[in-house]
Amino acid sequence: MQYIAASVHMNASEILNFFDNRNTNASMESLNTKSEDFRASQRGVNDNTFSYIG
């Protein structure tokens, strides 16, 4: 129970931000998923300058 309380206390500003502003990180998660899908689709491509993502 202490672990849950500590986690909530550490992340209280982010948790409350959702209720205050309805902001989430869903758009960044979506962008991350798209970049991972692109990288996965480029397996076997020999032109690394085309498919390079930092």
C-alpha positions in Angstrom: 0.0 0.0 0.0 2.9 2.4 0.7 4.3 1.8 -2.8 1.0 2.9 -4.3 0.8 6.0 -2.1 4.4 6.9 -2.9 3.7 6.5 -6.6 0.6 8.7 -6.5 2.4 11.3 -4.4 5.4 11.4 -6.9 3.1 11.8 -9.9 0.4 13.9 -8.3 1.0 16.9 -10.6 0.6 14.8 -13.8 -2.4 13.0 -12.4 -4.1 16.2 -11.5 -3.1 17.8 -14.8 -5.4 15.3 -16.6 -8.4 16.3 -14.5 -7.7 20.1 -14.7 -6.9 20.3 -18.5 -7.8 16.9 -19.9 -4.2 16.6 -21.2 -2.6 13.2 -21.8 0.5 12.0 -23.7 -1.6 10.0 -26.2 -0.4 12.1 -29.1 3.2 11.4 -28.3 2.5 7.7 -27.8 0.8 7.7 -31.2 3.8 9.3 -32.9 6.1 6.8 -31.1 4.0 3.9 -32.4 4.1 5.2 -36.0 7.9 5.6 -35.9 8.3 2.1 -34.5 6.0 0.7 -37.2 8.0 2.5 -39.9 11.3 1.1 -38.5 9.8 -2.4 -38.4 8.6 -2.1 -42.0 12.1 -1.1 -43.1 13.8 -4.3 -42.1 16.0 -5.5 -44.9 16.3 -2.1 -46.6 19.9 -1.5 -47.8 19.6 2.3 -48.1 20.2 3.2 -44.5 20.2 7.0 -45.2 16.6 6.7 -46.3 15.3 4.7 -43.3 17.5 6.2 -40.5 15.6 7.5 -37.5 17.8 8.7 -34.6 
